[in-house]
Amino acid sequence: MKWIRTPLIAAALLAGLSSLSFAQMGPGTGGPGHEHTGKMHERMAQRHTQHLAELKTQLKLDATQESAWTTFSQSMQPPSTLPVRPDLAAMEKLSTPDRLDLMQKHRAQMDGHMQKHVDATKTFYAVLNTEQKKVFDTETAKFMARGHKEHRHPH
């Protein structure tokens, strides 16, 4: 397996931090667990903001890079509307081909969000100097490793 270039890995990580971690739940989120879910998303948003602030500090950006940072950090924010995960009860009522089509549609929407993050990361990465790229690569790899451990799925 070929290794993915570090900027792409960083983009995947940051996208995971921003959009996937804020994915909305399907219908039925207004029950007793809704308050817990809201608080969890709030904590995740705070951590995301903190991680971006720490990264900015470590990069030691100069004045000519500030606008690129602003564009990058804004693009890493979760979109105002995310695809809603299909409701499991509704999915059970669908035929297998219809379920697959719905899952594929959801994945395509998430891929679209991911592509925006990839493009923004590559654009920002291009304005960094060699030392800043090393810092960016190191810091985003740490977050990706942590996220990989947290999102393992049994086979």
Salt bridges, closest charged atoms under 4 A:
GLU35 OE2 - LYS39 NZ 3.22
GLU66 OE1 - LYS56 NZ 3.06
ASP111 OD1 - ARG107 NH1 3.94
GLU139 OE2 - LYS142 NZ 3.15
